[in-house]
Amino acid sequence: MKAILEELNDTQITAELAAIGRLSPVQSAKLNALFAYCMALKAKNLALIKDHGFYIAGAEYNSKQAIDLDGHIPARLAQADLDLFSMHGVAGPFRLIDDAEARDLERHIEDLAFSRDNPVYRLIAGRDRAEADLLLEERDVILGVNMFMFDTRVRAIFSDPDLLGTVKDLIATDRVTCWRSQIFRQMPDGSRTFYHQNVDFADMSRHPSFAHRSGKRFEPNSALSIWISLSDSTIESGTMSILAGSFVDTRAYDLQKYFLNNIDHMLNAVSFFPPIQIREMLKIFLFSRGGHRGKSKVLMILAQFFYEDLFQGEFTEIPFIAKPGEYYAFTSFNLHGSRPTAPGLRRSTLVGRYVDDHSVDVGDNDFILPIKGGGVPVSPAGEGFIAKLNA
């Protein structure tokens, strides 16, 4: 956890703020109004904010101490793989497709994602054409969300029998659902993704289509991410790393989820910081696109403020070194993030998110496309998409 502590102790978020760019007059007015509100809270509520237990008591503590795979007969993985997964919450790398197919798949995905033929582009353009064109110009990864719903080739990848066998063995179930897919492109621009957990994913934390089934507990392996490398994934190309075994402690995520569902309490918490940091945090919360473009670091800063022992434990960092066409599986309870790429290098990854269909009800699998002007709600059925992949 030392890497997290070192970066949180230097709370500058210059790169994240720079990515937002210059604010419009309307955006500046929103920021100024919310900043004034937080400053009023700062003057009024210092006694309340100092009571850390007030907020901690509101956060549901999801984590448990072990991943238990007993009772499921594995069909794909060796027992050694399962034992390591129970300890670390990560398995792989496994070969899915060959090098040439992976590179061709990367070209296929990018040709569709970053074109006006992309249904996601059209959805955003229907709300804000200028924003959609900016995303297209920037080749933004938001345009790669849920391609399995409308692209048969991506759907075939996430339906691969061997891959599904791996997922079922690790979740220890006979029935899983792929409810979301994304592409991630690590570019040689100095950007990175700060450490975060996405237990049931931040933008789903209030979502009516993503609910625990009655009487079912959300286990560390109830939600898995399948991380498929489409290019050479190395330390130099900014590969993702996880903190193995960190699934045992989800207090950071639990508090973040609590704040996202109780914005008034989050603003109270933000108001305890110095004015310059208050303004920076608010700017990121208001205008940063995507869940991990600055928001993750700010939420981690808040979590560290409330849990002084949060990052004292030591967990082994495992970088996802992979050839094109290889994949890793990991529990979304594990802290994970990526480093910047070396100059001239890039990395491309396709990610699918699976849940235990016995424990989690995906429902209609509506989702939200985050843009600067506010999220675009999407009903797959209404758009003619295939909502989910059950297996």
Residue, then its C-alpha position, 0 to 999 in steps of 0.5 A: m500500500k506504500a504506493i497509494l500512501e506516497e501519492l495521497n500524501d502529495t494530494q496535487i491533482t494537476a493532471e486530472l484538472a488539466a484534463i477537464g480544460r477551461l470551464s465555460p461561463v455556465q460551468s464556472a457559475k456552477l463551481n462558484a455556487l457549490f464552492a460558496y455552499c461548501m465554505a458555508l458548511k466549513a464555517k457551520n459544521l466543523a463539530l459534525i465533520k470532526d466526528h469521523g464515526f458519523y460517516i463511517a457508521g453510514a458506510e456499509y462494510n461489505s468485505k470478508q476475510a476470504i474467497d470461498l470456492d468450496g462446493h463448486i466442482p471446477a470444470r476449467l481451472a486446475q486446483a492450483d489456480l483456484d488456490l492462488f485466486s482464493m489468496h490473491g483474488v486474481a488468476g492468469p494470464f490465460r490464452l484466449i485468442d492468438d496474437a494476430e487475432a487480438r491485434d485484428l480485434e483491436r483494429h476492429i474495435e477502434d474502427l467502430a468505436f471511433s466512428r459516427d457509425n458507433p451507436v454510442y456516439r449517436l446516443i450522445a450526439g442526440r443529447d449533445r452533438a458538440e460533446a459527441d464530436l469532442l469524444l470522437e476527436e479525442r478517441d475517448v474510451i467512453l465510446g467503447v462502452n458495452m460493445f458486446m450489446f451491438d457488435t457480434r464479434v465482441r459478443a463472441i469474445f465474451s461468450d467464449p466457452d473457455l473464458l466462461g468456464t474460467v469465470k464460472d470456476l472463479i465465481a463458483t457458480d453455474r450461471v453468470t451474466c456479462w453486464r458491461s464491457q469497455i475498452f481502455r487505451q493507455m496513451p503516451d500522454g502521461s495519464r494514468t488511472f489511480y488505485h480504486q475498487n469497483v465492487d459493484f461499480a460506482d455508476m451502478s451504486r444507485h442503479p435499479s437494474f443492479a440489485h442483490r437478490s433477496g437473501k444473497r450476500f455479495e461476496p468478493n468473487s460475486a463480481l469479476s473483471i476479465w482483462i483481455s490484452l489486445s496489445d503487448s502489456t508491459i510495465e513500460s506500456g503502463t499495464m494495470s496492476i492490482l494489490a493482491g489480496s486487498f479484497v479483504d478490506t473494502r472500507a475505501y469503496d464502502l465510504q465512497k459509495y456512501f458519499l456518492n449516495n449521500i451528496d450532502h454528507m460528501l460536501n460536508a466532508v469536502s468542506f473540512f479541507p483547505p479552500i484551494q483543495i475544496r475548489e479542486m475537488l468540486k471541479i473534478f466531481l462536477f466536470s471530470r468525465g468517467g469514474h476514474r479520471g480524478k474522482s478515484k483519487v479524490l475519493m481515496i483522499l477522503a477515505q484516507f481522511f476518515y480511516e487513518d489505518l486504511f493503507q497500513g497493510e502490505f499487499t503484493e503488487i501484481p502487474f498484468i504482464a501479457k501478450p496480445g490475446e491473453y487475459y487475467a481475471f480478478t475480483s473487483f474488490n481488489l484495489h487496482g490502477s495503472r501507471p503512465t506509459a513510457p514515451g511512444l508506447r500505448r496499450s489497448t485492453l478489452v474488459g468484460r464485467y461478470v456477476d454471479d446471476h444467482s446473487v445479483d439481478v442485472g435486470d434490464n441492464d440500463f446504463i449511463l454514459p457520463i459526459k460533461g453535460g450530465g449522464v445520458p441514460v440508455s435503455p438497451a431494449g429501447e435502443g435495440f441492443i442485447a441487454k446482457l449475456n447470460a451463460 
